[in-house]
Amino acid sequence: MVVTLERYELKLGQPTRDAFGEALRDLGKEDERIVVVDGDVSNSTRTEWFAQDHPDRFFNCGIAESNMVGVASGLAACGKVPIVASFACFLLCNAFDQLRMSVAFPHLNVKAVGSHAGISIGEDGPSQMAIEDVALACALPGFAVLVPADGAATRAAVRAMLAYEGPVYLRVGRPKVPVVYESEHDARFEIGKAVRLRDGQDLTIVANGLMVAAALQAHDLLADRGIRARVLDVHTVKPLDESAIAAAARETGALVVAEEHLAHGGLGSVVAMAAARHAPCPIAFVNIGDRYAESGRSEELLAKYGLTAGDIVHAAGQVLAAKSQ
């Protein structure tokens, strides 16, 4: 699908965790099967908003993520639609075995939501930064893995996630993020389908999460140099929209993949596999690399660890040079 937009205007919107909390609270009114299980961080994950309106369907399991996932799997086995939420690093790293054996293996309809993902949480520091969560979630057979770009996309993602039959991991963040979509309708969120935000023939920038806004900024910087870049919001890492990646690789001949994640196992890895299968071409990767970050202001960390529009432009130069050889 294609969204037609003019030159990108950067403006900050709400944090994606806030959009998740709002959507969950509102959708809870529509379906009484929805229940929430939280790991004693509901004021941070924003599930407390659901708890205020639906206290009989909210369960605080305390700081016990493994048990929390087990509770959610039991609720799913009884026909409920459980949301299990915590910081992404606690949920995916601490409770991975339970997600594997209690959710993925029986393929239960559990919706795992990890907040405070990425290095953009800032001052909380590396112990709280989930930078491997997408790789871990993708390693769970049968899981869908969603990384929305902004508040509107997140609200649409929550609706799509709850309608989806099967386990899902949804990644949301702490800071305010740039607006990409003006409304949930504009986001046109469909699990497994990329959104083409810009068209171009010289290369394709593939991004998700807060890196979508950086990709749009990079598009405009490249356009000022006469370079036409396609921009894809690949909000679903799994199942990947392989047809969109294959078309981009064939039609533009070069890819740049941008994500707020480690180099291994995330969006870059699955895009590279898809391109290798369908249309091999030069690919550059904009990500955190193979390292932990540190405590600091969000914008400073994104700059230090190479997650800016300028870094995407630099990567574009690399693939364009390789393409011309």
JOJOKA-V537146 format. One line per field, one symbol per residue. ss: DSSP state (A for helix, B for strand, O for the rest). A space follows every 10 residues. Layout:
# JOJOKA-V537146
ss->???
This chain:
# JOJOKA-V537146
ss->OBOOOOOOOO OBBBBAAAAA AAAAAAAOOO OOOBBBBBOO OAAAAOOAAA AAAOAAABBB OOOOAAAAAA AAAAAAAOOO BBBBBBBAAA AAAAOAAAAA AAAAOOOOOO BBBBBOBOAA AAAAOAAAOB OOAAAAAAOO OOOBBBOOOO AAAAAAAAAA AAAOOOOBBB BOOOOBBBOO OOOAAAAOOO OOOOBBBBOO OOBBBBBOOO AAAAAAAAAA AAAOOOOOBB BBBOOBBBOO OAAAAAAAAA AAOBBBBBOO OBOOOOAAAA AAAAAAAAOO OBBBBBOOBO OOOOOOOAAA AAAAOOOOAA AAAAAAAAAA AAAAO
